[in-house]
Structure formats: structure tokens, C-alpha cells
Amino acid sequence: MSLPVIAVVGRPNVGKSTLFNRLIGRRQAIVQAEPGVTRDRHYGTGEWEGRVFMMVDTGGIAAGEEDLFHPLITRQAIAAIEESDVVIVLVDGLEGPLPGDVQIAETVRNAGKPRVLALNKADASKAQESLWDFYGLGLGDPKAISAEHGTGVGELIEEALSLVPEGLDDEPAGEGEIRVAVVGRPNVGKSSLINNLLGEERALVSPVPGTTRDPIDSVCQREGAVYRFIDTAGIRKRGKIGDNKVEAVSMILAYRSIERAEVVLLVIDATEGPSAIDAHIARHVVDSGRACAVLLNKWDLMKKDGKTFDENVRSIREKLVHISFAPVLSMSALTGQRTERIYELIDRVIASHRRRVPTAQLNQALERWTTAHPPPSGRTGRRPKLLYATQATVAPPQIVIFTARAERLPEMQYRRYIENRMREEFDFEGTAVRISFRKREAKSGRGRPASRTSRKKKTARKPSRGSGKR
């Protein structure tokens, strides 16, 4: 499935990052009452009524800015418009339409993308008075919102999603097909690896970083299973993209490829080791709920001894903490060393990704774990009680644990403990496992504890002293 991409553009300091943070449900972009704080594009995933989408936050576009970064910021924002499916043009209702708004409106109209005009800070009476002035931008009816307080934001995203081209986020996989995205930094050997796995030169290979730009799908059949390999552009730091709009669009397409896949193969150059951008990719893989394996390519160039592989695995576990569960394979796409094992690796992690644990077996294990290591007591001194567990979904496995006092549970620490035990007991190698704690609903009807009032009625009253007949 390919996620729809929605970009937020506008002049500096109109509230783009505030709206972005609200739509993705967390404070990811820096918000400050000062123009030019956002420079690079920010990406985040949001959800509205069960529909998932990708948001892109941009820097402010304005004519005549003296900031040295202004040309780069503007190019980044224009690239965001080109890579998006829908554009939200955000304007400031308190200031009214300014020349910068006219410039942005013209840019968006020329791009030909579906767009929504959002009038921010509309909770102020002055903004309501200026609403009619924004019709002159030629972007349709302004949607009055308050990014800070959330007013009208739901209606805004609903309108934006209604403009997404049909079929974009409705791309079913073929029957029995396993989708595998091959991702990593530029020039780590992704295309060479796919050509090796397919047995032919399907993807263009060059020592020049950035040769691959569009995702390339290649389908092959092996021992009754169908694999769709998705070759992607190298993912690099946004600051190194500069004004290259083609590379900027390639970046978002690479992230989209992760969303389309079930399994992600993160390719790392063994001669360089894992980097900060690899950690960024790893986090996106986990947030997307995908199965994952790490491939140490160019192993033939390494000077090795008996400890080399273990040391490299230890480095990956330390630097890529989000996917510490992922198996690691050393290989060489150039010589074909151990590339045959990749199919076995994919089958292994996809089996974990789709595994369902019987409820009875899950609860027997949960009882052992909580007996061996009970959850710590909360501030009140009362220990939370875990009642039972069930697996809600697969791909990725999601475990829901019901408890009598969920609010007293130190969720993060104890979730990590339960997750580690899950992996050991049920072999969830190579897949994210989501653990959530939920308070059990009070029982109704028969078996429900009697209220204080009903207990009082059932309790016989003791006759007071002096009462009774003489």
C-alpha cells in the first residue's frame, strides 16, 4: 500500500509546524514564534478515521527574504509540492492576504496538484473578518481552522484526503506475494544485490551515488513463492540533498516503498558500518510495523578474523536500537557470497511477522513471566495485576494485555520486559512486536460486585439501645 502524501506550505510563521505536529499526533517539528525555524522538510505519519497518510512540513516561502538559507528553503518547499498528492496552503487570518501568499498560490496552481486553502488562527474575530479577502488567491473556499487549539483540523484533513487520487492507497498485493523493499544509503549496493538475486541485470548499477531514483519493482518466483523486490533510491540526510528536486522526490518515494513492503532489507556497507541515517531508516521501519533484516554488504572487502562478524553485529545492535531484533547476514552482492541465504532469511522473518500465538499458550507464558518478575508497585504501593492477554492482530503481531490497574503500570519498562520474553518464547525474530496494556472493563449483570447501597440493604440493622417493646 502506498500512503498518500500531504504537504503543508505557506509563508513563514503562519503555523505550518503547529498544524503538522497536530496532524501526526506528536511534537516532531520545532515550533517557535520566529520566522525561518523550519528549513528542511519534515516527514511524519498520521491517521484519520483508520486512514493512514504521510505529512510533509516545509519551511516558509516568502519573496525578498534576506536570509541566506531562503533560496534553499524555497526549493525544498517547491520539491515538497511536487512530491505530494495534495497540498494544504496555510495562511494567517490575523494578517490577511500578503504578497507572499499570492506568490505561493501561483506556485501551487502551476503545479496542478489538488489543494486546500486553510485559514489559520480563525478563532480570532479579526481572522473571521479577513476570510473573504482570501478568495482572491484562486484556491477555492478557505477552511477556517486553529492549528494551536485543533478547531476545524478534522474537517481540514478529511477534505484533503477526499482529494487524494483514486487507487493511490489501494494497491493490493498479488496472491501469495511477498513484498521486499531494499533500502539504505546511496551506493551501498542495493541494485547490485537485486540483480544478483534475480540472476539478471534488471536495475541500473553505477559507482555514482544516486543512480537509482524511482523505485523499481522486480518479481521472481522461487520454490513456489513469489517475491516482489522493490529497489529504492539511496536515503541520505536532507541537508545533503540541496536544491536537487529529483533527489528530493526520490527520498519520499523510498519511504513510500517501505510502506508498500512487508519485509525491509536494510543494506549497510560493511566497510563503513551503520550510520545516523541508517538509524533514521530503522526507526521508520519500526514505526511502519514492518519485518526487517540487516545485510552487511561488501563483506569480501573486509579484513577479517574470528571476531569480526560478532563485533559488527554488536555495533549494529548498539547503533540501530530500534531494530535490535533484526537478524544480520554478512554477504557480497558483487561475488554472490551468501546471497542465496537471503531468501531463507526473508521466509524466516515473514513467518515471524505473520505468526499468531494461541491464547491459552500466551496466557500460560504470561503467568510464568509475571510470577518470575512481577510488575513493580506504583506510587500507591499497590502492585498492578495483569489478568490475561490476547493477540489482536498479525503483521506485525500486536499483543493486548488486560490489567485491573493499568494506570499504575510503569508501561515502558515493563513492556520491554514482556516483549523480550515474547521474542524468546515464540520466536518473533525480525519483526516488530507491539505490546499494549488495557484496563479491563467492569463486568455487568451476573457476577458484578454489589454496590455499597445494595450491601447496606442486605445487612441487618442492629437495634439501637433502648429500642424495642417493653
C-alpha positions as CSV (number, residue, x, y, z in Angstrom):
1,M,0.0,0.0,0.0
2,S,1.3,3.4,-0.9
3,L,0.5,6.2,1.5
4,P,-1.0,9.5,0.3
5,V,1.4,12.4,0.8
6,I,0.0,15.7,2.1
7,A,2.4,18.8,2.1
8,V,1.8,21.9,4.2
9,V,3.1,25.1,2.6
10,G,2.9,28.8,3.4
11,R,4.7,31.9,4.4
12,P,7.0,31.9,7.4
13,N,5.4,31.8,10.9
14,V,1.8,31.1,9.8
15,G,1.6,27.9,11.9
16,K,2.7,25.1,9.5
17,S,4.7,23.2,12.1
18,T,2.0,23.5,14.7
19,L,-0.5,22.0,12.2
20,F,2.0,19.3,11.2
21,N,2.5,18.3,14.8
22,R,-1.2,18.1,15.4
23,L,-1.9,16.0,12.4
24,I,0.8,13.4,13.2
25,G,-0.2,13.4,16.9
26,R,3.2,14.2,18.3
27,R,5.6,17.2,18.7
28,Q,8.2,16.4,16.0
29,A,8.7,19.7,14.3
30,I,10.1,22.6,16.2
31,V,7.5,25.3,16.9
32,Q,8.6,28.8,17.7
33,A,7.2,32.3,17.1
34,E,10.1,33.2,14.9
35,P,10.2,33.0,11.1
36,G,12.6,30.6,9.4
37,V,12.8,28.0,12.2
38,T,11.9,25.2,9.8
39,R,14.4,24.8,7.0
40,D,14.4,21.1,5.8
41,R,11.3,19.2,5.1
42,H,9.9,17.1,7.9
43,Y,8.1,13.8,7.4
44,G,5.6,12.2,9.7
45,T,2.8,9.6,9.6
46,G,-0.7,10.5,10.7
47,E,-4.1,8.7,10.8
48,W,-7.6,9.9,10.4
49,E,-10.6,7.5,10.9
50,G,-8.5,4.5,10.1
51,R,-6.8,6.0,7.0
52,V,-3.1,6.5,7.2
53,F,-1.3,9.3,5.4
54,M,2.2,10.9,5.3
55,M,2.6,14.6,6.2
56,V,5.4,16.9,4.9
57,D,6.2,20.0,6.8
58,T,8.1,22.7,4.9
59,G,10.0,26.0,5.5
60,G,8.3,29.3,4.9
61,I,8.2,30.7,1.3
62,A,8.4,34.4,1.0
63,A,9.7,36.8,-1.6
64,G,12.5,39.2,-0.9
65,E,13.9,37.4,2.2
66,E,17.5,38.4,3.1
67,D,18.1,35.1,4.9
68,L,21.0,33.2,3.3
69,F,19.0,30.0,3.6
70,H,15.9,31.4,1.9
71,P,16.7,30.1,-1.7
72,L,17.3,26.6,-0.3
73,I,14.2,26.7,1.9
74,T,12.1,27.8,-1.1
75,R,13.4,25.0,-3.3
76,Q,12.8,22.4,-0.5
77,A,9.2,23.7,-0.3
78,I,8.7,23.5,-4.0
79,A,10.1,20.0,-4.1
80,A,7.5,19.1,-1.4
81,I,4.7,20.4,-3.6
82,E,5.9,18.3,-6.5
83,E,6.3,15.1,-4.5
84,S,2.9,15.4,-2.7
85,D,-0.6,14.2,-3.8
86,V,-2.4,17.0,-2.0
87,V,-1.2,20.4,-0.9
88,I,-2.5,22.3,2.1
89,V,-1.8,26.1,1.7
90,L,-1.8,27.7,5.1
91,V,-2.5,31.4,5.5
92,D,-2.6,33.7,8.6
93,G,-6.1,35.0,9.2
94,L,-4.8,37.8,11.5
95,E,-2.5,39.3,8.9
96,G,-4.8,39.0,5.9
97,P,-3.5,38.1,2.4
98,L,0.0,39.4,1.7
99,P,2.2,39.3,-1.5
100,G,3.9,36.1,-0.2
101,D,0.5,34.4,-0.2
102,V,-0.1,35.4,-3.8
103,Q,3.3,34.0,-4.8
104,I,2.6,30.7,-3.1
105,A,-0.9,30.4,-4.5
106,E,0.5,30.9,-8.0
107,T,3.2,28.2,-7.4
108,V,0.6,25.7,-6.2
109,R,-1.8,26.4,-9.1
110,N,1.1,26.0,-11.6
111,A,1.9,22.6,-10.1
112,G,-1.6,21.4,-10.8
113,K,-1.9,19.5,-7.6
114,P,-5.1,19.1,-5.6
115,R,-5.1,21.7,-2.9
116,V,-6.9,23.0,0.2
117,L,-6.7,26.6,1.5
118,A,-6.6,26.7,5.3
119,L,-7.2,29.9,7.2
120,N,-5.3,29.6,10.5
121,K,-5.9,31.4,13.7
122,A,-9.6,31.6,12.8
123,D,-10.6,31.5,16.4
124,A,-9.9,35.3,16.5
125,S,-12.7,37.7,15.4
126,K,-10.2,39.6,13.2
127,A,-9.5,36.4,11.2
128,Q,-13.1,35.8,10.5
129,E,-13.4,39.3,9.0
130,S,-10.5,38.7,6.7
131,L,-11.8,35.3,5.4
132,W,-13.5,36.8,2.3
133,D,-10.2,38.5,1.3
134,F,-8.5,35.2,0.7
135,Y,-10.9,34.2,-2.1
136,G,-8.7,36.3,-4.4
137,L,-5.9,33.7,-4.2
138,G,-7.9,31.5,-6.5
139,L,-7.5,28.4,-4.3
140,G,-11.2,27.8,-3.5
141,D,-13.1,28.2,-0.3
142,P,-10.9,28.8,2.8
143,K,-11.3,26.3,5.6
144,A,-11.2,28.1,8.9
145,I,-9.0,26.3,11.5
146,S,-7.0,26.8,14.6
147,A,-3.8,24.7,14.4
148,E,-3.0,25.5,18.0
149,H,-6.4,24.6,19.5
150,G,-7.4,22.0,16.9
151,T,-10.6,23.7,15.8
152,G,-11.6,22.7,12.3
153,V,-8.5,20.5,11.8
154,G,-10.5,17.3,11.5
155,E,-12.6,18.8,8.7
156,L,-9.4,20.0,7.0
157,I,-7.7,16.6,6.8
158,E,-11.0,15.0,5.8
159,E,-11.2,17.4,2.9
160,A,-7.5,16.8,2.0
161,L,-7.9,13.1,2.0
162,S,-11.0,13.3,-0.2
163,L,-8.8,14.9,-2.9
164,V,-6.3,12.0,-3.0
165,P,-6.3,10.4,-6.4
166,E,-8.2,7.1,-6.5
167,G,-6.3,3.9,-6.2
168,L,-3.2,5.5,-4.6
169,D,-3.6,3.9,-1.2
170,D,-5.5,0.8,-2.5
171,E,-2.8,-1.3,-4.1
172,P,-3.4,-4.9,-3.0
173,A,-0.5,-7.4,-3.2
174,G,-0.7,-10.3,-5.5
175,E,-2.0,-13.6,-4.1
176,G,0.8,-15.2,-2.0
177,E,3.2,-12.4,-3.0
178,I,5.9,-11.3,-0.5
179,R,6.9,-7.6,-1.0
180,V,10.5,-6.9,-0.1
181,A,11.9,-3.3,-0.1
182,V,15.7,-3.0,-0.3
183,V,16.7,0.3,1.4
184,G,19.8,2.0,2.6
185,R,22.2,4.9,2.0
186,P,23.4,5.7,-1.6
187,N,26.0,3.4,-3.1
188,V,25.8,0.6,-0.6
189,G,24.9,-2.0,-3.3
190,K,21.2,-2.2,-3.3
191,S,20.8,-2.5,-7.1
192,S,23.7,-5.0,-7.4
193,L,22.0,-7.1,-4.7
194,I,18.7,-7.2,-6.5
195,N,20.4,-8.1,-9.8
196,N,22.2,-10.9,-8.1
197,L,19.0,-12.3,-6.5
198,L,17.2,-12.1,-9.8
199,G,20.1,-13.6,-11.8
200,E,20.0,-10.8,-14.4
201,E,20.8,-7.1,-14.7
202,R,17.3,-5.7,-14.0
203,A,18.4,-2.5,-12.2
204,L,21.0,0.1,-13.4
205,V,24.2,-0.2,-11.4
206,S,26.8,2.5,-11.2
207,P,29.5,3.6,-8.7
208,V,27.9,7.1,-8.8
209,P,25.7,7.6,-5.7
210,G,22.1,8.4,-6.6
211,T,21.9,6.3,-9.8
212,T,18.6,4.8,-8.7
213,R,15.8,7.4,-8.3
214,D,12.4,5.9,-9.0
215,P,11.5,2.7,-7.1
216,I,11.9,-0.3,-9.4
217,D,9.7,-3.4,-8.9
218,S,11.1,-6.8,-9.9
219,V,9.1,-10.0,-9.5
220,C,10.5,-13.5,-9.3
221,Q,9.3,-17.0,-8.4
222,R,11.3,-19.4,-6.3
223,E,10.2,-22.7,-4.9
224,G,6.5,-21.9,-5.2
225,A,6.8,-18.5,-3.5
226,V,6.5,-15.1,-5.4
227,Y,8.8,-12.3,-4.3
228,R,8.4,-8.7,-5.4
229,F,11.7,-6.8,-4.8
230,I,11.5,-3.0,-4.7
231,D,14.8,-1.2,-5.4
232,T,14.8,2.3,-3.9
233,A,16.8,5.4,-4.1
234,G,19.6,5.9,-1.6
235,I,18.3,7.7,1.5
236,R,20.6,10.4,2.6
237,K,20.5,13.3,5.1
238,R,18.1,16.0,3.9
239,G,20.8,18.7,4.3
240,K,22.8,16.9,1.6
241,I,20.0,17.0,-1.0
242,G,20.4,20.7,-1.6
243,D,18.4,22.0,-4.5
244,N,18.2,18.7,-6.4
245,K,14.4,18.3,-6.7
246,V,14.7,14.9,-8.4
247,E,16.6,13.5,-5.4
248,A,14.2,15.1,-3.0
249,V,11.3,13.4,-4.7
250,S,13.3,10.1,-4.8
251,M,13.6,10.3,-1.0
252,I,9.8,10.3,-0.4
253,L,9.4,7.5,-2.9
254,A,11.9,5.4,-1.0
255,Y,10.0,6.0,2.3
256,R,6.8,5.1,0.4
257,S,8.4,1.8,-0.7
258,I,8.9,0.9,3.0
259,E,5.1,1.4,3.5
260,R,4.3,-0.8,0.5
261,A,6.5,-3.7,1.7
262,E,6.0,-6.4,4.3
263,V,9.8,-7.1,4.6
264,V,12.5,-4.4,4.6
265,L,16.1,-5.4,3.9
266,L,18.4,-2.6,5.2
267,V,21.7,-2.8,3.3
268,I,24.8,-1.5,5.1
269,D,28.3,-1.0,3.7
270,A,30.3,-3.3,5.9
271,T,33.5,-1.2,5.3
272,E,31.7,1.8,6.8
273,G,29.4,0.4,9.4
274,P,25.9,1.7,10.5
275,S,25.4,5.5,10.4
276,A,22.9,8.0,11.8
277,I,20.8,7.9,8.6
278,D,20.7,4.0,9.0
279,A,19.2,4.6,12.5
280,H,16.7,7.0,11.0
281,I,15.6,4.4,8.4
282,A,15.4,1.8,11.2
283,R,13.1,3.9,13.2
284,H,10.8,4.4,10.1
285,V,10.8,0.6,9.6
286,V,9.6,0.0,13.1
287,D,7.0,2.9,13.1
288,S,5.6,1.3,9.9
289,G,5.4,-2.1,11.6
290,R,7.4,-4.0,9.0
291,A,9.6,-7.1,9.3
292,C,13.3,-6.4,8.9
293,A,16.7,-7.9,8.3
294,V,20.1,-6.2,8.1
295,L,22.5,-7.1,5.2
296,L,26.2,-6.3,5.7
297,N,27.3,-5.9,2.1
298,K,30.8,-5.8,0.7
299,W,31.9,-8.4,3.2
300,D,34.5,-9.5,0.7
301,L,36.4,-6.2,1.2
302,M,36.7,-6.7,5.0
303,K,39.9,-7.7,6.8
304,K,38.5,-10.5,9.0
305,D,39.4,-12.6,12.0
306,G,37.3,-14.8,14.2
307,K,35.7,-11.9,16.0
308,T,34.9,-9.6,13.0
309,F,31.3,-10.6,12.5
310,D,30.4,-10.6,16.1
311,E,31.9,-7.1,16.6
312,N,29.9,-5.8,13.6
313,V,26.7,-7.3,14.9
314,R,27.4,-5.7,18.3
315,S,27.9,-2.3,16.6
316,I,24.6,-2.7,14.7
317,R,22.7,-3.6,17.9
318,E,24.1,-0.6,19.7
319,K,23.6,2.0,16.9
320,L,20.3,0.6,15.4
321,V,18.5,0.1,18.7
322,H,15.0,0.3,17.0
323,I,15.7,-2.9,15.0
324,S,17.9,-4.8,17.5
325,F,15.6,-7.7,16.9
326,A,16.6,-7.9,13.2
327,P,18.8,-10.8,12.1
328,V,22.1,-9.8,10.5
329,L,23.7,-11.5,7.4
330,S,27.2,-10.7,6.0
331,M,27.3,-11.1,2.2
332,S,28.7,-9.7,-1.0
333,A,26.4,-8.7,-3.9
334,L,29.5,-8.5,-6.1
335,T,30.8,-12.0,-5.6
336,G,27.5,-13.6,-4.6
337,Q,28.8,-14.7,-1.2
338,R,25.9,-15.9,0.9
339,T,23.3,-14.1,-1.2
340,E,21.4,-17.4,-1.5
341,R,20.7,-17.3,2.2
342,I,18.7,-14.1,1.7
343,Y,15.6,-15.9,0.5
344,E,15.7,-18.2,3.6
345,L,16.1,-15.0,5.7
346,I,13.1,-13.4,4.1
347,D,11.0,-16.5,4.7
348,R,12.0,-16.6,8.3
349,V,11.2,-13.0,9.2
350,I,7.9,-13.1,7.2
351,A,6.8,-16.2,9.2
352,S,7.5,-14.3,12.4
353,H,5.7,-11.3,11.1
354,R,2.6,-13.4,10.4
355,R,2.8,-15.6,13.4
356,R,-0.3,-16.0,15.7
357,V,0.1,-17.4,19.2
358,P,-2.8,-19.4,20.7
359,T,-4.5,-17.5,23.6
360,A,-4.1,-20.4,26.0
361,Q,-0.4,-20.7,25.3
362,L,0.1,-16.9,25.5
363,N,-1.6,-16.8,28.9
364,Q,0.4,-19.7,30.3
365,A,3.6,-17.9,29.4
366,L,2.4,-14.6,30.8
367,E,1.7,-16.2,34.1
368,R,5.2,-17.6,34.3
369,W,6.8,-14.2,33.4
370,T,4.8,-12.2,35.9
371,T,5.5,-14.8,38.6
372,A,9.2,-14.7,37.9
373,H,9.2,-10.9,37.6
374,P,6.1,-9.2,38.9
375,P,5.4,-5.6,37.8
376,P,6.7,-3.1,40.2
377,S,4.4,-1.3,42.6
378,G,3.2,2.1,41.7
379,R,3.2,5.3,43.8
380,T,0.3,4.0,45.9
381,G,2.3,0.9,46.8
382,R,-0.2,-1.4,45.2
383,R,1.1,-3.8,42.6
384,P,-0.7,-3.8,39.2
385,K,-2.3,-7.1,38.3
386,L,-2.0,-8.5,34.8
387,L,-5.2,-10.5,34.2
388,Y,-4.9,-12.1,30.7
389,A,-3.5,-11.5,27.2
390,T,-4.7,-12.0,23.7
391,Q,-3.1,-11.4,20.3
392,A,-5.2,-8.8,18.4
393,T,-3.5,-8.8,15.0
394,V,-0.6,-10.2,13.0
395,A,1.8,-8.5,10.6
396,P,3.0,-7.1,12.9
397,P,2.0,-9.2,15.9
398,Q,0.1,-7.0,18.4
399,I,-0.5,-8.3,21.9
400,V,-3.1,-6.7,24.2
401,I,-2.7,-7.3,28.0
402,F,-5.7,-6.6,30.2
403,T,-5.0,-5.4,33.7
404,A,-7.0,-4.3,36.7
405,R,-5.0,-1.2,37.3
406,A,-3.4,-0.1,34.0
407,E,-2.8,3.4,35.3
408,R,-0.4,2.2,37.9
409,L,1.8,0.2,35.5
410,P,5.2,1.6,34.6
411,E,4.4,0.8,31.0
412,M,7.6,1.5,29.1
413,Q,9.9,-0.6,31.3
414,Y,7.6,-3.5,31.8
415,R,6.5,-3.5,28.1
416,R,10.2,-4.0,27.2
417,Y,10.5,-6.9,29.6
418,I,7.3,-8.6,28.2
419,E,8.5,-8.0,24.6
420,N,11.8,-9.6,25.2
421,R,10.1,-12.7,26.8
422,M,7.8,-12.8,23.8
423,R,10.7,-12.9,21.4
424,E,12.5,-15.7,23.3
425,E,9.4,-17.9,23.8
426,F,7.6,-17.5,20.5
427,D,10.4,-16.7,18.1
428,F,9.4,-13.3,16.9
429,E,12.7,-12.8,15.1
430,G,12.9,-10.0,12.6
431,T,9.5,-8.4,13.3
432,A,8.3,-5.5,15.4
433,V,6.0,-6.7,18.3
434,R,3.6,-4.2,19.6
435,I,2.6,-4.6,23.3
436,S,-0.3,-2.5,24.8
437,F,-1.9,-2.6,28.2
438,R,-5.6,-2.1,28.6
439,K,-7.8,-1.7,31.6
440,R,-10.4,-4.4,31.9
441,E,-14.0,-3.2,31.6
442,A,-16.1,-3.7,34.7
443,K,-18.4,-6.8,34.5
444,S,-22.1,-6.2,34.0
445,G,-25.0,-8.3,35.1
446,R,-24.4,-11.5,36.9
447,G,-21.3,-11.6,38.9
448,R,-20.9,-7.9,39.2
449,P,-19.9,-6.8,42.7
450,A,-22.7,-5.4,44.7
451,S,-22.7,-1.6,45.3
452,R,-22.4,-0.2,48.7
453,T,-26.1,0.7,48.7
454,S,-27.2,-2.8,47.9
455,R,-24.9,-4.2,50.6
456,K,-26.4,-1.9,53.1
457,K,-29.9,-3.2,52.3
458,K,-28.8,-6.8,52.8
459,T,-27.1,-6.1,56.1
460,A,-29.4,-6.4,59.1
461,R,-29.7,-3.3,61.2
462,K,-28.7,-3.7,64.8
463,P,-31.4,-2.4,67.2
464,S,-30.3,0.7,68.9
465,R,-30.0,0.7,72.7
466,G,-33.4,1.4,74.3
467,S,-35.4,0.5,71.3
468,G,-37.9,-2.4,71.3
469,K,-41.1,-3.0,73.2
470,R,-41.1,-3.1,77.0
